[in-house]
């Protein structure tokens, strides 16, 4: 069966981060930019003279009535008081505010459903803020799974505090023992521990519902609150669910759940919109069934297909994001948030990065770590592209000879495909006597873009090929005719 056109997301590279929207970047790259610029929601002042975060909340408030307005206004007062404390940087304030707002919206679910995608100035949406808050807190929680300087686990110490609030503290001993086993285990990976911690927190909330709010607010050492830990650990829980969701024939559970949304009256989809979405879901099925892709590659390809879809059917975006995968997992928007989290934090489970049935040899030698240097990416000079792109080296186009310098990680079939493609480029365009240089460049760019689209998961390899000192193939493909 002919493979569908797919693209995958370029891996994140160390680069100078600027505040503003990027074009054509993945969810992970977009969210990374928002993370670095999240202080804007505090620092930027709106027409009211208040931070844009507060201003948008006020704008929501004036549309409310009755009890909804009372509780919303009271929350704004509390949030303003927190911002006025002067204790934190604007980045830290944006992180804490993200959790405060999400917790408040979740408590009154109609607020979350209605305002989740409300814009905060030009920075982004509340949903973006919630994701960015999780990114910041994940970095802040680094080290929370190991013992502190006193030889204790801060997480356990926090739950011991919770235990003292119970009328029968001894009833919580079994929970402490379970948590201790998770943290002390040397067989669980960090991803598995976070997944188990999410299950543990969920069980405590279920068994002690009257104490949920109190437990949310408890601080884990200097890391953050239990609520923050829950929002971090649920991302790992979702990653661990992907393997199950992607199983099943002829449709896996993931695609079946999306298909069921098409007939759910709450989404109010027209027949034509159902048809557009069905075509997309069929593409998802092909991606998931492809045994040559790892889980991480499948998720990236699904994300790409989604982004391409909303370019044409943007009016369906919010509805699509709200499609429920399962009550436990969440919605399609949560699936994308999990993807962006895994990419930005580089925390995929190990088996996500290898083909099913492939074993990994774990090195016992500690690798030396070096700090990634922040450098600005120099965009290739499109006006001089022809002087480089049309070069012939040893009877081959520069695209082939340049690739040979960096393709040690390419599979043999990838090298063969690229050689065939480069021969086509050479014969049809590079040595053409009927085309102008400008026409050749335009045609070559179009061919490369088509190649990386057809041979899915090639974009990262091909676009990173260095064309001498001029720039990369990716920079060439950003040149406009």
C-alpha positions as CSV (number, residue, x, y, z in Angstrom):
1,X,0.0,0.0,0.0
2,X,1.3,3.4,-0.9
3,X,2.5,5.3,2.2
4,X,0.8,8.5,3.0
5,X,2.6,11.8,2.9
6,X,4.0,12.4,6.3
7,X,6.5,14.7,7.9
8,X,8.1,14.6,11.3
9,X,9.1,17.4,13.7
10,X,12.7,18.6,13.6
11,X,14.6,17.8,16.8
12,X,15.1,20.7,19.1
13,X,18.6,22.3,18.7
14,X,20.4,24.7,20.9
15,X,19.7,28.1,19.6
16,X,19.2,31.7,20.6
17,X,15.6,31.9,21.8
18,X,13.6,35.0,20.9
19,X,10.2,36.0,22.1
20,X,7.7,35.8,19.4
21,X,5.9,33.3,17.2
22,X,7.9,31.0,14.9
23,X,6.8,29.8,11.5
24,X,6.5,26.1,10.8
25,X,7.9,25.0,14.1
26,X,6.7,22.0,16.0
27,X,4.6,22.2,19.2
28,X,7.8,21.5,21.2
29,X,9.7,24.4,19.6
30,X,6.8,26.7,19.9
31,X,6.2,25.9,23.6
32,X,9.9,26.2,24.3
33,X,9.8,29.8,23.0
34,X,6.7,30.5,25.1
35,X,8.5,29.0,28.1
36,X,11.4,31.3,27.7
37,X,9.1,34.3,27.2
38,X,6.4,33.3,29.8
39,X,7.4,36.3,32.0
40,X,5.7,38.5,29.4
41,X,2.2,37.6,30.8
42,X,3.4,39.3,34.0
43,X,5.6,42.1,32.7
44,X,3.5,43.2,29.7
45,X,0.9,45.8,30.8
46,X,-2.5,46.0,29.0
47,X,-4.6,49.0,28.3
48,X,-6.0,48.8,31.9
49,X,-2.5,49.3,33.3
50,X,-2.5,45.8,34.7
51,X,-0.5,42.8,33.6
52,X,-2.0,41.2,30.5
53,X,-2.7,38.0,32.5
54,X,-4.9,39.9,35.0
55,X,-6.4,42.0,32.3
56,X,-7.7,39.0,30.3
57,X,-9.2,37.6,33.6
58,X,-11.0,40.9,34.1
59,X,-12.3,40.7,30.6
60,X,-13.7,37.3,31.3
61,X,-15.2,38.5,34.6
62,X,-17.3,41.2,33.0
63,X,-19.1,38.6,30.9
64,X,-20.1,36.6,33.9
65,X,-23.1,37.0,36.2
66,X,-24.3,35.7,39.6
67,X,-22.3,33.2,41.6
68,X,-19.9,32.6,38.7
69,X,-18.8,36.3,38.7
70,X,-18.5,36.3,42.5
71,X,-16.1,33.4,42.7
72,X,-14.2,34.6,39.6
73,X,-13.7,38.1,41.0
74,X,-12.6,36.7,44.3
75,X,-10.0,34.5,42.5
76,X,-8.7,37.6,40.7
77,X,-8.3,39.5,44.0
78,X,-6.3,36.6,45.4
79,X,-4.1,36.3,42.3
80,X,-3.4,40.0,42.2
81,X,-2.4,39.8,45.9
82,X,0.0,37.0,45.0
83,X,1.6,39.0,42.2
84,X,2.0,42.0,44.5
85,X,4.0,39.9,47.0
86,X,7.3,40.8,45.2
87,X,8.8,37.4,46.2
88,X,9.4,35.9,42.8
89,X,10.8,36.7,39.3
90,X,8.3,37.2,36.5
91,X,9.1,33.8,35.1
92,X,8.5,32.2,38.5
93,X,5.3,34.2,38.8
94,X,4.1,32.9,35.5
95,X,4.7,29.3,36.6
96,X,2.9,29.7,39.9
97,X,0.0,31.6,38.3
98,X,-0.4,28.8,35.7
99,X,-1.0,26.3,38.4
100,X,-3.3,28.6,40.4
101,X,-5.4,29.3,37.3
102,X,-5.6,25.7,36.1
103,X,-6.5,24.5,39.6
104,X,-9.2,27.2,39.8
105,X,-10.5,26.5,36.3
106,X,-10.5,22.7,37.0
107,X,-12.5,23.2,40.2
108,X,-15.2,25.0,38.2
109,X,-15.0,22.8,35.1
110,X,-17.2,25.1,33.0
111,X,-14.4,27.8,33.2
112,X,-11.9,25.3,31.9
113,X,-14.1,24.2,29.0
114,X,-15.0,27.8,28.1
115,X,-11.7,29.7,28.6
116,X,-9.0,27.1,28.1
117,X,-8.1,28.5,24.7
118,X,-8.7,32.2,25.6
119,X,-5.8,34.3,24.4
120,X,-3.5,36.1,26.8
121,X,-2.5,39.1,24.7
122,X,-0.3,38.0,21.8
123,X,1.7,35.6,24.0
124,X,-0.5,32.5,23.7
125,X,-3.5,30.9,25.4
126,X,-4.3,29.7,28.9
127,X,-3.7,26.2,27.7
128,X,-0.2,27.3,26.5
129,X,0.3,28.8,30.0
130,X,-0.7,25.5,31.7
131,X,1.8,23.6,29.5
132,X,4.6,26.1,30.1
133,X,4.0,26.0,33.8
134,X,4.5,22.2,33.7
135,X,7.7,22.7,31.8
136,X,9.1,25.1,34.4
137,X,8.0,22.9,37.3
138,X,9.5,19.8,35.7
139,X,12.9,21.6,35.7
140,X,12.3,22.7,39.3
141,X,11.4,19.2,40.4
142,X,14.7,17.8,39.0
143,X,16.1,15.7,41.8
144,X,12.9,15.1,43.7
145,X,13.1,11.4,43.2
146,X,16.3,11.0,45.1
147,X,17.2,11.4,48.8
148,X,17.9,14.8,50.2
149,X,21.1,15.7,52.1
150,X,19.5,14.3,55.2
151,X,19.0,10.9,53.6
152,X,15.3,11.3,53.3
153,X,12.8,11.6,50.4
154,X,11.1,14.9,50.4
155,X,8.0,13.4,48.8
156,X,7.7,10.9,51.6
157,X,8.2,13.6,54.2
158,X,5.3,15.5,52.6
159,X,2.9,12.6,52.7
160,X,3.9,11.9,56.3
161,X,2.7,15.5,57.0
162,X,-0.6,14.6,55.3
163,X,-0.8,11.4,57.4
164,X,-0.9,13.5,60.6
165,X,-4.1,15.2,59.4
166,X,-6.0,12.0,59.3
167,X,-8.2,10.8,62.2
168,X,-6.6,7.4,61.9
169,X,-3.0,8.0,60.8
170,X,-2.1,4.3,60.9
171,X,-4.5,3.7,58.1
172,X,-2.0,5.5,55.8
173,X,1.0,3.3,56.7
174,X,0.4,1.1,53.7
175,X,0.4,4.1,51.4
176,X,3.7,5.3,52.8
177,X,5.2,1.8,52.3
178,X,4.0,1.7,48.7
179,X,5.5,5.1,48.0
180,X,8.8,4.2,49.7
181,X,9.1,1.1,47.5
182,X,8.6,3.2,44.3
183,X,11.3,5.7,45.3
184,X,13.8,3.2,46.6
185,X,13.5,0.9,43.6
186,X,16.7,0.5,41.5
187,X,14.8,-1.3,38.7
188,X,12.4,1.4,37.8
189,X,13.4,4.2,35.3
190,X,12.7,7.8,36.1
191,X,9.8,7.7,33.7
192,X,8.3,4.6,35.3
193,X,8.7,6.1,38.8
194,X,6.8,9.3,37.7
195,X,4.1,7.1,36.1
196,X,3.7,5.1,39.4
197,X,3.7,8.3,41.4
198,X,0.8,9.6,39.4
199,X,-1.1,6.4,40.1
200,X,-0.2,6.7,43.7
201,X,-1.5,10.3,44.0
202,X,-4.7,9.4,42.1
203,X,-5.3,6.5,44.5
204,X,-4.8,8.8,47.5
205,X,-7.2,11.3,46.1
206,X,-9.8,8.6,45.4
207,X,-9.5,7.1,48.9
208,X,-9.3,10.4,50.8
209,X,-11.5,12.8,48.7
210,X,-12.2,15.1,51.6
211,X,-8.5,16.0,51.8
212,X,-7.8,16.5,48.1
213,X,-7.6,20.3,48.3
214,X,-5.3,20.2,51.4
215,X,-3.1,17.6,49.8
216,X,-2.8,19.7,46.6
217,X,-1.4,22.6,48.5
218,X,1.3,20.7,50.5
219,X,4.8,21.6,49.5
220,X,7.5,19.0,48.7
221,X,10.6,20.4,50.1
222,X,11.8,23.3,48.0
223,X,10.5,21.7,44.7
224,X,6.9,22.7,44.7
225,X,3.4,21.5,45.5
226,X,1.8,18.1,45.2
227,X,-0.5,19.6,42.6
228,X,2.6,20.5,40.5
229,X,3.9,17.0,40.9
230,X,0.6,15.6,39.7
231,X,0.7,17.7,36.6
232,X,4.2,16.6,35.8
233,X,3.6,12.9,36.6
234,X,0.5,12.7,34.5
235,X,2.6,13.4,31.4
236,X,4.6,10.3,32.1
237,X,1.4,8.3,32.8
238,X,0.2,9.3,29.4
239,X,3.4,8.2,27.7
240,X,3.1,4.8,29.3
241,X,-0.5,4.5,28.0
242,X,0.6,5.1,24.4
243,X,1.7,1.5,23.9
244,X,-1.8,0.3,24.9
245,X,-3.6,2.9,22.9
246,X,-1.7,2.1,19.7
247,X,-2.6,-1.6,20.0
248,X,-5.6,-3.3,18.2
249,X,-6.7,-4.4,14.8
250,X,-8.1,-3.2,12.4
251,X,-8.2,0.0,14.4
252,X,-6.2,0.7,17.5
253,X,-7.9,2.1,20.7
254,X,-6.5,5.6,19.9
255,X,-8.0,5.9,16.4
256,X,-11.2,4.1,17.5
257,X,-11.7,6.7,20.2
258,X,-11.3,9.5,17.7
259,X,-13.7,7.8,15.3
260,X,-16.3,7.6,18.1
261,X,-16.1,11.3,18.5
262,X,-17.4,11.8,15.0
263,X,-20.8,10.4,16.0
264,X,-20.9,12.1,19.4
265,X,-23.6,14.7,19.3
266,X,-21.8,17.0,21.7
267,X,-19.3,17.9,19.1
268,X,-21.9,19.0,16.6
269,X,-20.0,18.1,13.4
270,X,-21.4,18.5,9.9
271,X,-21.3,15.6,7.5
272,X,-18.5,17.3,5.5
273,X,-16.4,18.0,8.6
274,X,-16.8,14.3,9.6
275,X,-15.5,13.4,6.2
276,X,-12.4,15.6,6.5
277,X,-11.6,14.2,10.0
278,X,-12.2,10.6,8.9
279,X,-9.6,11.0,6.1
280,X,-7.1,12.3,8.8
281,X,-7.9,9.5,11.2
282,X,-7.2,7.0,8.4
283,X,-3.8,8.5,8.0
284,X,-3.3,8.1,11.8
285,X,-4.1,4.4,11.4
286,X,-1.4,4.0,8.6
287,X,1.2,5.8,10.8
288,X,0.4,3.7,13.9
289,X,0.4,0.4,11.9
290,X,3.8,1.2,10.3
291,X,6.3,-1.2,11.9
292,X,9.3,0.7,10.6
293,X,8.5,3.6,13.0
294,X,9.2,3.9,16.7
295,X,6.6,5.2,19.1
296,X,8.2,8.6,19.2
297,X,8.3,8.8,15.4
298,X,4.6,7.8,15.2
299,X,3.6,10.5,17.7
300,X,5.7,13.1,15.8
301,X,4.1,12.1,12.5
302,X,0.6,12.3,14.0
303,X,1.4,15.7,15.4
304,X,2.6,16.8,11.9
305,X,-0.5,15.5,10.2
306,X,-2.6,17.4,12.8
307,X,-0.7,20.7,12.2
308,X,-1.2,20.3,8.5
309,X,-4.9,19.6,8.9
310,X,-5.6,22.7,11.0
311,X,-3.8,24.9,8.5
312,X,-6.8,24.2,6.2
313,X,-9.5,23.5,8.7
314,X,-8.6,25.9,11.5
315,X,-12.2,26.3,12.5
316,X,-12.2,22.7,13.7
317,X,-9.1,23.1,15.9
318,X,-10.7,23.6,19.3
319,X,-13.2,20.9,18.6
320,X,-10.5,18.5,17.5
321,X,-8.4,19.2,20.5
322,X,-11.3,18.4,22.8
323,X,-11.9,14.9,21.3
324,X,-11.7,12.5,24.2
325,X,-9.2,9.6,23.9
326,X,-10.3,8.1,27.2
327,X,-11.5,9.3,30.6
328,X,-8.2,8.3,32.1
329,X,-5.9,9.6,29.4
330,X,-7.7,12.8,28.5
331,X,-8.3,14.5,25.1
332,X,-6.4,14.8,21.9
333,X,-5.1,18.2,23.1
334,X,-3.6,16.2,26.1
335,X,-2.0,13.9,23.6
336,X,-0.3,16.8,21.8
337,X,0.7,18.3,25.2
338,X,2.3,15.0,26.2
339,X,4.2,15.0,22.9
340,X,5.5,18.5,23.4
341,X,6.5,17.7,27.0
342,X,8.4,14.6,25.9
343,X,10.2,16.5,23.2
344,X,11.1,19.6,25.2
345,X,12.2,17.7,28.3
346,X,13.8,14.8,26.3
347,X,12.2,12.4,28.6
348,X,10.7,9.7,26.4
349,X,10.7,6.2,27.8
350,X,13.6,4.3,26.3
351,X,11.4,1.9,24.4
352,X,9.8,4.9,22.6
353,X,13.1,5.5,20.7
354,X,13.6,1.9,19.4
355,X,11.6,-0.2,17.0
356,X,9.4,-2.8,18.6
357,X,11.4,-6.0,19.3
358,X,14.7,-4.1,19.3
359,X,16.8,-4.5,22.4
360,X,19.0,-1.8,23.9
361,X,22.4,-2.3,25.3
362,X,22.7,0.0,28.3
363,X,26.2,1.4,28.8
364,X,27.6,1.2,32.3
365,X,30.1,4.0,31.6
366,X,29.0,7.4,32.6
367,X,29.1,9.7,29.6
368,X,30.9,13.0,29.9
369,X,28.4,15.9,29.8
370,X,29.1,19.3,28.2
371,X,27.0,22.4,28.4
372,X,25.3,23.1,25.1
373,X,26.5,26.5,23.9
374,X,23.8,29.0,22.8
375,X,24.5,30.1,19.3
376,X,22.5,32.1,16.8
377,X,21.5,30.2,13.6
378,X,22.8,32.0,10.6
379,X,20.2,31.9,7.8
380,X,21.6,31.0,4.4
381,X,21.8,33.9,1.9
382,X,19.1,33.0,-0.6
383,X,20.5,35.4,-3.2
384,X,23.8,33.4,-3.4
385,X,22.2,29.9,-3.2
386,X,22.8,29.0,-6.8
387,X,26.6,29.4,-6.4
388,X,26.5,26.5,-3.9
389,X,23.5,24.4,-4.8
390,X,24.4,23.9,-8.4
391,X,28.0,22.8,-7.6
392,X,29.1,19.5,-9.1
393,X,31.7,17.6,-7.0
394,X,33.3,14.5,-8.5
395,X,30.4,14.1,-10.9
396,X,27.8,14.3,-8.2
397,X,25.6,17.1,-6.9
398,X,26.7,18.7,-3.7
399,X,23.6,17.4,-2.0
400,X,25.0,13.9,-2.2
401,X,28.7,14.6,-1.4
402,X,27.7,16.9,1.5
403,X,25.4,14.2,2.9
404,X,28.2,11.7,3.0
405,X,30.0,13.8,5.6
406,X,27.2,13.5,8.1
407,X,25.2,10.3,7.3
408,X,26.9,7.9,9.7
409,X,23.6,7.5,11.6
410,X,21.5,6.9,8.4
411,X,20.2,3.5,7.7
412,X,21.5,1.8,4.5
413,X,18.1,2.2,2.8
414,X,18.1,5.9,3.6
415,X,21.5,6.4,1.9
416,X,20.3,4.5,-1.1
417,X,17.1,6.5,-1.4
418,X,19.1,9.7,-1.1
419,X,21.6,8.7,-3.7
420,X,18.8,7.9,-6.2
421,X,17.1,11.2,-5.4
422,X,20.4,13.2,-5.9
423,X,21.0,11.5,-9.2
424,X,17.5,12.7,-10.3
425,X,18.3,16.2,-9.1
426,X,21.6,16.2,-11.0
427,X,20.1,14.9,-14.3
428,X,16.9,16.9,-14.3
429,X,18.0,20.3,-12.9
430,X,21.7,20.8,-12.1
431,X,23.0,20.0,-15.6
432,X,19.9,21.3,-17.4
433,X,20.7,23.6,-20.4
434,X,17.2,24.9,-20.8
435,X,16.5,26.2,-17.2
436,X,17.7,29.4,-15.7
437,X,19.6,29.2,-12.3
438,X,16.5,30.7,-10.6
439,X,14.3,28.0,-12.1
440,X,16.7,25.3,-11.1
441,X,16.7,26.4,-7.5
442,X,13.0,26.7,-7.3
443,X,12.6,23.2,-8.8
444,X,15.2,21.7,-6.5
445,X,13.6,23.2,-3.4
446,X,10.2,21.8,-4.5
447,X,11.7,18.3,-5.1
448,X,13.4,18.2,-1.7
449,X,10.2,19.3,0.1
450,X,8.3,16.6,-1.7
451,X,11.0,14.0,-0.9
452,X,11.0,14.6,2.9
453,X,7.2,14.6,2.8
454,X,7.0,11.2,1.0
455,X,9.8,9.5,2.9
456,X,8.5,10.3,6.3
457,X,11.0,10.9,9.1
458,X,13.6,12.2,6.6
459,X,13.3,15.9,7.4
460,X,15.7,15.8,10.3
461,X,18.4,14.1,8.3
462,X,18.0,15.9,5.1
463,X,17.4,19.4,6.4
464,X,20.6,19.2,8.6
465,X,22.9,18.5,5.7
466,X,25.5,21.2,5.7
467,X,26.2,22.8,2.3
468,X,29.7,24.1,3.0
469,X,29.8,27.4,4.9
470,X,26.7,28.6,3.1
471,X,24.2,26.9,5.3
472,X,22.0,23.8,5.5
473,X,19.5,22.2,3.2
474,X,16.8,23.2,5.7
475,X,17.8,26.9,5.2
476,X,17.8,26.4,1.5
477,X,14.2,25.1,1.6
478,X,13.2,28.2,3.5
479,X,14.2,30.4,0.6
480,X,11.2,31.6,-1.5
481,X,11.2,31.6,-5.2
